[in-house]
Amino acid sequence: MTYEADLPLPEQSVAIIGMSGRFPGAGDVDALWRMVAAGEEGRTDYSDEQLAEAGVPERLLTDPAYVKSGFPVDGFDRFDAEFFGVTRSEAELMDPQHRLLLETAWQALERAGYPAGSFEGRTGVFAGTSGSGYLRERIADAGTDGRISDEIQVAIGNDPGMLALRVSYKLGLTGPSFTVQSACSSSLVGVHLAVQSLLARESDMALAGGVAVREFEPRGYRYEEGAILSTDGHCRPFDADASGTVSGDGVALVVLKRLEDAVADGDHIHAVIRGSAVN
């Protein structure tokens, strides 16, 4: 997007100058756009063997109401710990949501043209996350060897409140840093707060978005009449055949800057936020 030099810029506006993400069936934002444009979905169908191996009981596998599909995100179990200065034991105790967001923050800043450590202003971080199923399913049952250091790493690596703070610390970002929790609207509320921080000049640039990793192994769900999930694992918004929603994993962040600053700095502008509000 470009602006003619003789045209006034809209006031109180914020530019989206970068974005990065990982989604079911799409490893980045460009792949997601191609998938959406083609009318495709990132749904994964599971065989009875896959589900049984993952621990799904036989009574569900033979239940006609059990939907054998999901929307997992690929690569949540892979993390370059050394690159981010994280020890192997720390990485193993860290919620994959924290790992994915850290990786995505690095990528988003690079795509915006401001690799970590290269921007002189204050960069804020406003991010949301799902609850830590990793702590419940993988860490709590396995336990640790009782060392105080492990207990601290379990707390730091799985506490939602540490999500944004870790990104700021590891990438050397000095603006406001908040984990935003407002259920399904967390990422959008994070964007709103980032916009407000930029307009109030608390931040000069901001990262905003969210992450959810809940499906660690193949699993489906049992359809229930009148409940929120669909009859067949498909989500059909604005369609007469719609029967509910589906749950999916993923991570996404946008990089924001005041519009006048983005234009002055020659940033690539994907879109402009003219206003936002929270009800």
Backbone as CSV, one residue per row, in Angstrom:
resi,resn,N_x,N_y,N_z,CA_x,CA_y,CA_z,C_x,C_y,C_z
1,MET,0.839,-1.177,0.000,0.000,0.000,0.000,0.883,1.239,0.000
2,THR,0.552,2.235,-0.837,1.307,3.484,-0.881,0.361,4.659,-0.739
3,TYR,0.902,5.777,-0.284,0.116,6.992,-0.135,0.738,8.094,-0.982
4,GLU,-0.110,8.867,-1.672,0.372,10.013,-2.432,0.889,11.072,-1.457
5,ALA,2.021,11.669,-1.816,2.677,12.601,-0.903,1.808,13.803,-0.574
6,ASP,0.910,14.201,-1.491,0.120,15.409,-1.261,-1.221,15.125,-0.593
7,LEU,-1.491,13.868,-0.253,-2.741,13.520,0.412,-2.510,13.397,1.916
8,PRO,-3.400,13.969,2.730,-3.230,13.865,4.187,-3.508,12.441,4.663
9,LEU,-2.766,12.004,5.654,-2.978,10.676,6.218,-4.144,10.716,7.188
10,PRO,-4.930,9.659,7.251,-6.000,9.612,8.250,-5.402,9.640,9.654
11,GLU,-5.966,10.483,10.509,-5.435,10.634,11.857,-5.811,9.453,12.748
12,GLN,-5.050,9.289,13.811,-5.312,8.241,14.815,-5.428,6.865,14.166
13,SER,-4.564,6.593,13.212,-4.606,5.319,12.497,-3.316,4.546,12.723
14,VAL,-3.424,3.236,12.611,-2.297,2.348,12.861,-2.107,1.416,11.666
15,ALA,-0.869,1.265,11.236,-0.549,0.422,10.081,-0.141,-0.974,10.526
16,ILE,-0.581,-1.972,9.773,-0.075,-3.339,9.928,1.092,-3.475,8.966
17,ILE,2.305,-3.605,9.499,3.499,-3.615,8.649,4.155,-4.992,8.560
18,GLY,3.621,-5.958,9.259,4.174,-7.299,9.194,3.242,-8.282,9.861
19,MET,3.337,-9.548,9.468,2.526,-10.572,10.109,3.148,-11.936,9.862
20,SER,2.910,-12.818,10.808,3.434,-14.171,10.703,2.508,-15.106,11.455
21,GLY,2.471,-16.364,11.032,1.611,-17.312,11.722,1.805,-18.727,11.220
22,ARG,1.190,-19.636,11.933,1.183,-21.049,11.564,-0.206,-21.582,11.863
23,PHE,-0.786,-22.293,10.912,-2.197,-22.647,11.000,-2.407,-24.105,10.588
24,PRO,-3.559,-24.695,10.921,-3.841,-26.057,10.456,-3.787,-26.135,8.933
25,GLY,-2.894,-26.938,8.418,-2.773,-27.102,6.970,-1.994,-26.025,6.268
26,ALA,-1.508,-25.034,6.978,-0.775,-23.927,6.364,0.374,-23.507,7.278
27,GLY,1.594,-23.564,6.764,2.759,-23.275,7.574,3.076,-21.809,7.741
28,ASP,2.406,-20.949,6.954,2.639,-19.509,7.101,1.432,-18.743,6.567
29,VAL,1.501,-17.413,6.645,0.376,-16.569,6.242,0.071,-16.711,4.754
30,ASP,1.115,-16.781,3.930,0.907,-16.901,2.485,0.205,-18.211,2.136
31,ALA,0.618,-19.296,2.790,-0.019,-20.590,2.540,-1.472,-20.574,2.994
32,LEU,-1.757,-19.889,4.102,-3.139,-19.776,4.577,-3.996,-19.037,3.550
33,TRP,-3.470,-17.949,3.000,-4.232,-17.189,2.015,-4.521,-18.025,0.774
34,ARG,-3.524,-18.781,0.307,-3.749,-19.641,-0.861,-4.812,-20.686,-0.557
35,MET,-4.804,-21.227,0.643,-5.771,-22.246,1.028,-7.183,-21.661,1.087
36,VAL,-7.310,-20.469,1.684,-8.616,-19.813,1.769,-9.131,-19.455,0.379
37,ALA,-8.255,-18.904,-0.472,-8.659,-18.519,-1.827,-9.116,-19.716,-2.646
38,ALA,-8.558,-20.888,-2.347,-8.929,-22.098,-3.073,-10.127,-22.797,-2.455
39,GLY,-10.659,-22.255,-1.358,-11.803,-22.862,-0.695,-11.461,-24.146,0.036
40,GLU,-10.221,-24.278,0.454,-9.779,-25.484,1.145,-9.791,-25.260,2.652
41,GLU,-9.658,-26.349,3.420,-9.611,-26.261,4.871,-8.489,-27.143,5.392
42,GLY,-7.982,-26.780,6.573,-6.858,-27.517,7.135,-7.272,-28.665,8.025
43,ARG,-8.337,-29.337,7.670,-8.888,-30.424,8.486,-8.060,-31.698,8.305
44,THR,-7.842,-32.430,9.404,-7.127,-33.699,9.373,-8.071,-34.809,9.814
45,ASP,-8.259,-35.816,8.965,-9.080,-36.976,9.314,-8.194,-38.058,9.920
46,TYR,-8.695,-38.709,10.973,-7.914,-39.718,11.674,-8.525,-41.097,11.490
47,SER,-7.654,-42.087,11.365,-8.112,-43.477,11.291,-8.364,-44.006,12.699
48,ASP,-9.104,-45.106,12.780,-9.348,-45.730,14.081,-8.027,-46.145,14.729
49,GLU,-7.072,-46.595,13.906,-5.783,-47.023,14.433,-5.035,-45.849,15.069
50,GLN,-5.037,-44.697,14.399,-4.367,-43.518,14.946,-4.996,-43.079,16.264
51,LEU,-6.315,-43.087,16.297,-7.014,-42.649,17.498,-6.824,-43.632,18.642
52,ALA,-6.865,-44.924,18.336,-6.666,-45.944,19.369,-5.262,-45.843,19.957
53,GLU,-4.283,-45.628,19.089,-2.900,-45.495,19.543,-2.736,-44.269,20.439
54,ALA,-3.554,-43.244,20.188,-3.491,-42.018,20.993,-4.282,-42.134,22.286
55,GLY,-4.941,-43.289,22.486,-5.628,-43.514,23.750,-7.128,-43.294,23.738
56,VAL,-7.727,-43.077,22.554,-9.178,-42.910,22.479,-9.838,-44.272,22.740
57,PRO,-10.760,-44.362,23.687,-11.354,-45.659,24.038,-12.232,-46.234,22.928
58,GLU,-12.363,-47.541,22.934,-13.127,-48.264,21.910,-14.583,-47.804,21.859
59,ARG,-15.170,-47.470,23.019,-16.574,-47.058,23.045,-16.810,-45.798,22.220
60,LEU,-15.797,-44.936,22.133,-15.939,-43.741,21.301,-15.683,-44.057,19.837
61,LEU,-14.729,-44.935,19.565,-14.416,-45.285,18.183,-15.605,-45.932,17.483
62,THR,-16.440,-46.616,18.236,-17.613,-47.280,17.648,-18.886,-46.451,17.792
63,ASP,-18.775,-45.264,18.368,-19.924,-44.376,18.553,-20.145,-43.571,17.268
64,PRO,-21.299,-43.715,16.611,-21.531,-42.974,15.365,-21.521,-41.458,15.547
65,ALA,-21.667,-40.976,16.769,-21.655,-39.532,17.024,-20.233,-38.989,17.217
66,TYR,-19.251,-39.905,17.254,-17.873,-39.457,17.477,-17.262,-39.007,16.142
67,VAL,-16.848,-37.747,16.075,-16.269,-37.164,14.856,-14.764,-37.375,14.889
68,LYS,-14.242,-38.077,13.880,-12.849,-38.494,13.881,-11.973,-37.553,13.051
69,SER,-11.935,-36.303,13.454,-11.118,-35.320,12.741,-10.744,-34.192,13.679
70,GLY,-9.776,-33.387,13.241,-9.348,-32.248,14.051,-8.615,-31.238,13.194
71,PHE,-8.190,-30.162,13.806,-7.463,-29.092,13.115,-6.170,-28.797,13.883
72,PRO,-5.218,-29.745,13.888,-3.967,-29.528,14.616,-3.020,-28.628,13.825
73,VAL,-2.065,-28.041,14.522,-1.028,-27.245,13.870,0.249,-28.069,13.846
74,ASP,0.911,-28.089,12.711,2.103,-28.915,12.542,3.318,-28.256,13.194
75,GLY,4.201,-29.075,13.726,5.488,-28.595,14.211,5.503,-28.015,15.610
76,PHE,4.419,-28.163,16.364,4.401,-27.589,17.717,5.428,-28.266,18.626
77,ASP,5.853,-29.482,18.244,6.800,-30.230,19.071,8.249,-29.983,18.673
78,ARG,8.483,-29.069,17.716,9.842,-28.760,17.286,10.193,-27.326,17.693
79,PHE,11.384,-27.142,18.255,11.774,-25.825,18.759,13.294,-25.727,18.789
80,ASP,13.834,-24.657,18.217,15.274,-24.440,18.212,15.669,-23.744,19.508
81,ALA,15.800,-24.538,20.563,16.061,-23.977,21.890,17.373,-23.203,21.930
82,GLU,18.399,-23.737,21.303,19.713,-23.080,21.349,19.663,-21.692,20.716
83,PHE,18.899,-21.551,19.642,18.794,-20.265,18.954,18.267,-19.187,19.892
84,PHE,17.315,-19.556,20.755,16.702,-18.587,21.663,17.352,-18.575,23.051
85,GLY,18.468,-19.267,23.195,19.146,-19.273,24.482,18.379,-19.997,25.556
86,VAL,17.698,-21.077,25.177,16.904,-21.868,26.120,17.557,-23.237,26.275
87,THR,17.719,-23.705,27.497,18.302,-25.028,27.705,17.321,-26.115,27.291
88,ARG,17.836,-27.293,27.034,16.970,-28.395,26.608,15.933,-28.726,27.682
89,SER,16.364,-28.779,28.938,15.426,-29.119,30.010,14.353,-28.043,30.156
90,GLU,14.746,-26.780,29.995,13.773,-25.687,30.067,12.762,-25.801,28.937
91,ALA,13.240,-26.136,27.731,12.344,-26.263,26.574,11.358,-27.406,26.773
92,GLU,11.821,-28.507,27.353,10.953,-29.664,27.558,9.837,-29.363,28.546
93,LEU,10.095,-28.469,29.500,9.098,-28.117,30.498,8.213,-26.951,30.065
94,MET,8.530,-26.345,28.916,7.820,-25.156,28.453,6.616,-25.524,27.590
95,ASP,5.485,-24.909,27.860,4.278,-25.090,27.066,4.582,-24.786,25.594
96,PRO,4.203,-25.683,24.666,4.432,-25.414,23.243,3.848,-24.078,22.772
97,GLN,2.813,-23.594,23.463,2.240,-22.303,23.081,3.263,-21.178,23.284
98,HIS,4.038,-21.257,24.352,5.081,-20.267,24.612,6.170,-20.365,23.553
99,ARG,6.530,-21.590,23.185,7.577,-21.791,22.173,7.139,-21.241,20.822
100,LEU,5.924,-21.592,20.420,5.421,-21.159,19.114,5.312,-19.646,19.024
101,LEU,4.841,-19.021,20.095,4.688,-17.567,20.050,6.041,-16.882,19.951
102,LEU,7.041,-17.405,20.646,8.377,-16.828,20.585,8.934,-16.929,19.163
103,GLU,8.802,-18.091,18.543,9.264,-18.254,17.164,8.534,-17.311,16.216
104,THR,7.220,-17.225,16.395,6.397,-16.409,15.498,6.689,-14.926,15.667
105,ALA,6.987,-14.498,16.897,7.343,-13.103,17.139,8.624,-12.749,16.391
106,TRP,9.604,-13.633,16.446,10.852,-13.406,15.717,10.576,-13.265,14.220
107,GLN,9.769,-14.195,13.688,9.467,-14.176,12.254,8.685,-12.927,11.866
108,ALA,7.731,-12.534,12.688,6.907,-11.369,12.370,7.756,-10.102,12.302
109,LEU,8.676,-9.944,13.238,9.545,-8.766,13.224,10.451,-8.775,11.998
110,GLU,10.941,-9.943,11.631,11.766,-10.038,10.424,10.964,-9.669,9.180
111,ARG,9.744,-10.161,9.093,8.905,-9.866,7.928,8.540,-8.381,7.866
112,ALA,8.511,-7.724,9.019,8.223,-6.291,9.048,9.457,-5.460,8.703
113,GLY,10.613,-6.115,8.641,11.842,-5.399,8.341,12.577,-4.906,9.571
114,TYR,12.199,-5.427,10.748,12.833,-4.996,11.996,13.251,-6.224,12.817
115,PRO,14.300,-6.931,12.396,14.748,-8.084,13.188,14.990,-7.691,14.633
116,ALA,14.802,-8.647,15.520,14.945,-8.387,16.956,16.258,-7.668,17.249
117,GLY,16.163,-6.585,17.986,17.330,-5.820,18.364,17.684,-4.689,17.430
118,SER,16.973,-4.576,16.292,17.326,-3.552,15.304,16.496,-2.279,15.426
119,PHE,15.390,-2.321,16.163,14.506,-1.164,16.275,14.843,-0.394,17.547
120,GLU,15.057,0.905,17.413,15.509,1.700,18.553,14.373,2.134,19.485
121,GLY,13.133,2.115,19.005,12.019,2.536,19.843,11.532,1.433,20.762
122,ARG,10.420,1.711,21.427,9.828,0.750,22.366,8.823,-0.133,21.635
123,THR,9.026,-1.431,21.708,8.116,-2.390,21.076,7.309,-3.103,22.147
124,GLY,5.983,-2.967,22.095,5.107,-3.634,23.038,4.697,-5.005,22.554
125,VAL,4.275,-5.851,23.474,3.798,-7.197,23.142,2.461,-7.415,23.846
126,PHE,1.429,-7.767,23.064,0.082,-7.990,23.592,-0.419,-9.305,22.993
127,ALA,-0.436,-10.377,23.789,-0.721,-11.703,23.243,-1.647,-12.498,24.144
128,GLY,-2.469,-13.336,23.514,-3.376,-14.210,24.240,-3.000,-15.665,24.038
129,THR,-3.461,-16.525,24.938,-3.168,-17.951,24.854,-4.302,-18.765,25.438
130,SER,-4.408,-20.004,25.009,-5.338,-20.936,25.637,-4.739,-21.433,26.939
131,GLY,-5.557,-22.107,27.739,-5.045,-22.692,28.976,-3.971,-23.727,28.680
132,SER,-3.166,-24.029,29.663,-2.039,-24.932,29.452,-2.449,-26.389,29.608
133,GLY,-2.922,-26.974,28.519,-3.182,-28.407,28.527,-1.895,-29.197,28.640
134,TYR,-0.801,-28.631,28.184,0.510,-29.282,28.259,0.886,-29.535,29.716
135,LEU,0.633,-28.544,30.562,0.925,-28.704,31.989,0.094,-29.825,32.577
136,ARG,-1.172,-29.864,32.213,-2.096,-30.856,32.769,-1.811,-32.261,32.235
137,GLU,-1.570,-32.357,30.913,-1.481,-33.671,30.279,-0.073,-34.250,30.222
138,ARG,0.924,-33.381,30.154,2.286,-33.883,29.940,3.214,-33.701,31.133
139,ILE,3.084,-32.601,31.845,4.030,-32.296,32.914,3.543,-32.804,34.269
140,ALA,2.274,-32.555,34.587,1.758,-32.915,35.910,1.868,-34.414,36.176
141,ASP,1.512,-35.228,35.170,1.560,-36.673,35.351,2.993,-37.194,35.388
142,ALA,3.856,-36.602,34.547,5.242,-37.078,34.481,6.042,-36.643,35.695
143,GLY,5.733,-35.429,36.207,6.451,-34.922,37.363,7.872,-34.499,37.015
144,THR,8.602,-34.049,38.015,10.006,-33.675,37.856,10.807,-34.429,38.897
145,ASP,12.114,-34.186,38.906,12.943,-34.924,39.872,12.991,-34.250,41.237
146,GLY,12.123,-33.244,41.435,12.047,-32.602,42.736,12.949,-31.409,42.922
147,ARG,13.758,-31.086,41.916,14.640,-29.927,42.050,13.824,-28.636,42.020
148,ILE,14.199,-27.688,42.857,13.515,-26.400,42.903,13.590,-25.711,41.550
149,SER,14.745,-25.840,40.869,14.908,-25.192,39.564,13.894,-25.720,38.564
150,ASP,13.605,-27.029,38.606,12.602,-27.602,37.702,11.212,-27.061,38.022
151,GLU,10.895,-26.968,39.307,9.578,-26.462,39.691,9.394,-25.020,39.213
152,ILE,10.456,-24.235,39.296,10.378,-22.851,38.820,10.188,-22.814,37.313
153,GLN,10.905,-23.677,36.594,10.778,-23.695,35.138,9.400,-24.172,34.695
154,VAL,8.819,-25.110,35.445,7.454,-25.546,35.142,6.494,-24.365,35.276
155,ALA,6.661,-23.591,36.348,5.783,-22.443,36.571,5.980,-21.380,35.487
156,ILE,7.226,-21.036,35.212,7.510,-19.999,34.216,7.108,-20.452,32.817
157,GLY,7.342,-21.723,32.520,7.105,-22.224,31.169,5.657,-22.484,30.844
158,ASN,4.773,-22.484,31.844,3.372,-22.818,31.595,2.389,-21.766,32.091
159,ASP,2.850,-20.792,32.824,1.982,-19.724,33.319,1.605,-18.791,32.175
160,PRO,0.308,-18.640,31.860,-0.080,-17.730,30.778,0.445,-16.318,30.971
161,GLY,0.593,-15.892,32.230,1.075,-14.551,32.490,2.491,-14.305,32.022
162,MET,3.256,-15.394,31.792,4.635,-15.255,31.336,4.754,-15.222,29.817
163,LEU,3.659,-15.444,29.103,3.701,-15.597,27.647,4.330,-14.393,26.951
164,ALA,3.738,-13.213,27.128,4.244,-12.009,26.465,5.574,-11.577,27.060
165,LEU,5.723,-11.754,28.377,6.959,-11.340,29.035,8.165,-12.090,28.486
166,ARG,7.996,-13.379,28.189,9.107,-14.166,27.643,9.536,-13.615,26.284
167,VAL,8.563,-13.278,25.441,8.884,-12.723,24.126,9.663,-11.418,24.287
168,SER,9.186,-10.533,25.149,9.863,-9.256,25.361,11.290,-9.474,25.867
169,TYR,11.450,-10.383,26.823,12.766,-10.631,27.420,13.729,-11.242,26.406
170,LYS,13.288,-12.291,25.714,14.179,-13.003,24.803,14.544,-12.163,23.584
171,LEU,13.655,-11.292,23.132,13.916,-10.506,21.929,14.375,-9.084,22.248
172,GLY,14.525,-8.770,23.531,15.029,-7.459,23.911,14.073,-6.326,23.612
173,LEU,12.764,-6.568,23.776,11.752,-5.551,23.485,11.413,-4.805,24.773
174,THR,11.374,-3.480,24.714,11.301,-2.681,25.944,9.972,-1.955,26.145
175,GLY,8.972,-2.243,25.314,7.667,-1.616,25.500,6.807,-2.392,26.481
176,PRO,5.533,-1.992,26.654,4.612,-2.718,27.528,4.483,-4.180,27.091
177,SER,4.258,-5.071,28.038,4.198,-6.497,27.734,3.097,-7.144,28.559
178,PHE,2.007,-7.569,27.884,0.844,-8.099,28.597,0.323,-9.373,27.948
179,THR,-0.010,-10.354,28.777,-0.822,-11.469,28.302,-2.279,-11.059,28.453
180,VAL,-3.046,-11.213,27.372,-4.441,-10.772,27.333,-5.340,-11.999,27.399
181,GLN,-6.262,-12.027,28.361,-7.156,-13.163,28.517,-8.602,-12.689,28.467
182,SER,-9.260,-12.890,27.331,-10.683,-12.567,27.225,-11.396,-13.639,26.409
183,ALA,-11.071,-14.916,26.727,-11.660,-16.075,26.049,-11.423,-16.008,24.546
184,CYS,-12.470,-16.195,23.745,-12.294,-16.316,22.297,-11.864,-15.022,21.618
185,SER,-11.958,-13.901,22.304,-11.603,-12.622,21.689,-10.208,-12.142,22.082
186,SER,-9.419,-12.980,22.747,-8.142,-12.537,23.310,-7.229,-11.889,22.278
187,SER,-7.086,-12.493,21.099,-6.172,-11.953,20.094,-6.642,-10.599,19.588
188,LEU,-7.939,-10.470,19.336,-8.461,-9.198,18.846,-8.390,-8.122,19.919
189,VAL,-8.640,-8.486,21.160,-8.491,-7.514,22.235,-7.029,-7.115,22.377
190,GLY,-6.118,-8.072,22.148,-4.702,-7.764,22.148,-4.351,-6.731,21.090
191,VAL,-4.950,-6.859,19.899,-4.729,-5.875,18.836,-5.258,-4.508,19.270
192,HIS,-6.443,-4.491,19.866,-7.024,-3.228,20.342,-6.105,-2.551,21.363
193,LEU,-5.600,-3.318,22.326,-4.720,-2.758,23.347,-3.417,-2.264,22.736
194,ALA,-2.922,-2.983,21.728,-1.703,-2.549,21.050,-1.940,-1.225,20.325
195,VAL,-3.092,-1.099,19.670,-3.435,0.153,18.991,-3.492,1.302,19.990
196,GLN,-4.144,1.074,21.116,-4.245,2.116,22.133,-2.865,2.497,22.684
197,SER,-2.003,1.507,22.856,-0.656,1.772,23.356,0.140,2.617,22.359
198,LEU,-0.035,2.343,21.069,0.658,3.122,20.044,0.136,4.555,19.995
199,LEU,-1.182,4.708,20.044,-1.760,6.053,19.958,-1.455,6.878,21.209
200,ALA,-1.303,6.186,22.348,-0.935,6.878,23.581,0.579,7.098,23.685
201,ARG,1.315,6.591,22.703,2.772,6.714,22.612,3.493,6.024,23.772
202,GLU,2.858,4.994,24.315,3.560,4.096,25.231,4.509,3.204,24.442
203,SER,4.074,2.856,23.203,4.862,2.010,22.315,5.108,2.750,21.003
204,ASP,6.211,2.384,20.341,6.499,2.913,19.004,6.254,1.859,17.939
205,MET,6.206,0.613,18.366,5.850,-0.512,17.512,5.241,-1.556,18.437
206,ALA,4.445,-2.465,17.902,3.806,-3.447,18.781,3.576,-4.764,18.056
207,LEU,3.687,-5.842,18.808,3.303,-7.181,18.363,1.983,-7.530,19.038
208,ALA,1.022,-8.055,18.269,-0.265,-8.414,18.859,-0.808,-9.665,18.186
209,GLY,-1.400,-10.558,18.981,-1.976,-11.774,18.423,-2.212,-12.811,19.494
210,GLY,-2.103,-14.086,19.109,-2.376,-15.139,20.074,-1.942,-16.503,19.587
211,VAL,-2.056,-17.478,20.482,-1.617,-18.842,20.184,-2.516,-19.832,20.908
212,ALA,-2.744,-20.969,20.271,-3.507,-22.055,20.892,-2.946,-23.380,20.400
213,VAL,-2.501,-24.213,21.320,-2.084,-25.580,21.001,-2.727,-26.487,22.042
214,ARG,-3.743,-27.212,21.616,-4.488,-28.066,22.536,-4.517,-29.522,22.092
215,GLU,-4.221,-29.766,20.824,-4.281,-31.125,20.297,-2.862,-31.664,20.154
216,PHE,-2.402,-32.397,21.165,-1.050,-32.938,21.152,-0.977,-34.277,20.427
217,GLU,-2.095,-34.990,20.362,-2.173,-36.272,19.667,-3.506,-36.326,18.928
218,PRO,-3.628,-37.227,17.952,-4.894,-37.340,17.225,-6.069,-37.567,18.172
219,ARG,-7.139,-36.810,17.973,-8.346,-37.009,18.753,-9.495,-36.289,18.057
220,GLY,-10.681,-36.795,18.286,-11.860,-36.146,17.730,-12.731,-35.636,18.858
221,TYR,-14.034,-35.663,18.633,-14.960,-35.234,19.682,-16.311,-35.888,19.430
222,ARG,-17.104,-35.959,20.480,-18.433,-36.556,20.359,-19.459,-35.452,20.119
223,TYR,-20.171,-35.539,19.001,-21.211,-34.551,18.701,-22.388,-34.725,19.651
224,GLU,-22.894,-33.579,20.144,-24.074,-33.584,20.999,-25.083,-32.583,20.454
225,GLU,-26.306,-33.002,20.319,-27.371,-32.144,19.814,-27.500,-30.887,20.685
226,GLY,-27.469,-29.726,20.029,-27.617,-28.468,20.737,-26.330,-27.904,21.303
227,ALA,-25.223,-28.660,21.199,-23.934,-28.164,21.686,-23.253,-27.338,20.593
228,ILE,-22.055,-26.843,20.879,-21.419,-25.873,19.993,-20.715,-26.508,18.794
229,LEU,-20.249,-27.767,18.936,-19.450,-28.380,17.882,-20.320,-28.996,16.796
230,SER,-19.802,-28.987,15.560,-20.596,-29.400,14.398,-20.773,-30.913,14.332
231,THR,-21.719,-31.316,13.505,-22.043,-32.738,13.394,-20.960,-33.545,12.696
232,ASP,-20.162,-32.905,11.811,-19.254,-33.664,10.955,-17.816,-33.139,10.920
233,GLY,-17.467,-32.199,11.815,-16.100,-31.700,11.823,-15.819,-30.602,10.822
234,HIS,-16.856,-30.084,10.174,-16.702,-28.976,9.233,-17.351,-27.725,9.817
235,CYS,-16.739,-26.577,9.574,-17.308,-25.295,9.984,-17.817,-24.587,8.742
236,ARG,-19.105,-24.249,8.717,-19.714,-23.644,7.525,-20.392,-22.325,7.898
237,PRO,-19.617,-21.273,8.097,-20.233,-19.987,8.459,-21.108,-19.444,7.340
238,PHE,-22.235,-18.839,7.712,-23.168,-18.219,6.767,-23.693,-19.221,5.737
239,ASP,-23.841,-20.471,6.132,-24.285,-21.526,5.227,-25.521,-22.194,5.819
240,ALA,-26.477,-22.543,4.956,-27.693,-23.200,5.424,-27.396,-24.560,6.042
241,ASP,-26.263,-25.170,5.673,-25.900,-26.477,6.202,-25.055,-26.392,7.469
242,ALA,-24.825,-25.184,7.978,-24.015,-25.026,9.179,-24.662,-25.748,10.358
243,SER,-23.841,-26.479,11.131,-24.379,-27.208,12.281,-23.545,-26.984,13.539
244,GLY,-22.616,-26.037,13.488,-21.776,-25.763,14.644,-20.380,-25.359,14.221
245,THR,-19.551,-25.167,15.201,-18.178,-24.752,14.933,-17.231,-25.922,15.186
246,VAL,-15.946,-25.682,15.005,-14.915,-26.675,15.306,-13.798,-25.983,16.082
247,SER,-13.002,-26.778,16.744,-11.877,-26.241,17.509,-10.599,-26.485,16.726
248,GLY,-9.731,-25.478,16.664,-8.484,-25.622,15.926,-7.329,-24.958,16.642
249,ASP,-6.125,-25.352,16.285,-4.915,-24.789,16.877,-4.235,-23.842,15.893
250,GLY,-3.304,-23.051,16.398,-2.559,-22.149,15.534,-1.938,-21.011,16.305
251,VAL,-1.198,-20.163,15.593,-0.552,-19.001,16.185,-0.479,-17.913,15.119
252,ALA,-0.666,-16.664,15.521,-0.571,-15.550,14.576,-0.248,-14.264,15.314
253,LEU,0.596,-13.441,14.697,0.943,-12.132,15.239,0.998,-11.110,14.117
254,VAL,0.575,-9.890,14.420,0.761,-8.777,13.500,1.712,-7.778,14.147
255,VAL,2.456,-7.054,13.294,3.341,-5.989,13.757,2.680,-4.658,13.396
256,LEU,2.517,-3.803,14.385,1.778,-2.549,14.225,2.679,-1.346,14.468
257,LYS,2.327,-0.254,13.761,3.070,0.990,13.911,2.122,2.143,13.622
258,ARG,2.325,3.282,14.258,1.517,4.446,13.908,1.656,4.717,12.413
259,LEU,0.544,5.022,11.752,0.544,5.149,10.299,1.544,6.189,9.814
260,GLU,1.571,7.348,10.473,2.477,8.390,9.999,3.936,7.960,10.108
261,ASP,4.258,7.167,11.135,5.629,6.674,11.295,5.951,5.627,10.233
262,ALA,4.984,4.754,9.954,5.207,3.710,8.952,5.449,4.319,7.574
263,VAL,4.672,5.345,7.236,4.848,6.012,5.939,6.200,6.723,5.893
264,ALA,6.536,7.421,6.974,7.804,8.156,7.018,9.003,7.214,6.928
265,ASP,8.869,6.002,7.492,9.980,5.052,7.504,10.001,4.152,6.269
266,GLY,9.019,4.296,5.388,8.984,3.490,4.171,8.636,2.040,4.401
267,ASP,7.866,1.756,5.461,7.478,0.376,5.755,6.464,-0.137,4.737
268,HIS,6.444,-1.448,4.557,5.403,-2.069,3.735,4.121,-2.125,4.555
269,ILE,3.060,-1.532,4.053,1.807,-1.447,4.798,0.785,-2.415,4.204
270,HIS,0.424,-3.431,4.979,-0.546,-4.424,4.516,-1.977,-3.895,4.637
271,ALA,-2.247,-3.150,5.700,-3.591,-2.652,5.953,-3.493,-1.540,7.003
272,VAL,-4.587,-0.803,7.179,-4.622,0.296,8.143,-5.797,0.095,9.080
273,ILE,-5.553,0.190,10.378,-6.616,0.128,11.379,-7.047,1.560,11.684
274,ARG,-8.288,1.889,11.329,-8.779,3.251,11.528,-9.410,3.463,12.901
275,GLY,-9.784,2.369,13.556,-10.386,2.485,14.877,-10.643,1.109,15.455
276,SER,-10.791,1.054,16.787,-11.115,-0.207,17.450,-11.790,0.106,18.776
277,ALA,-12.509,-0.857,19.312,-13.202,-0.673,20.588,-13.479,-2.029,21.218
278,VAL,-13.733,-2.022,22.517,-14.094,-3.257,23.246,-15.440,-3.031,23.906
279,ASN,-16.359,-3.977,23.734,-17.683,-3.807,24.344,-17.682,-4.240,25.803
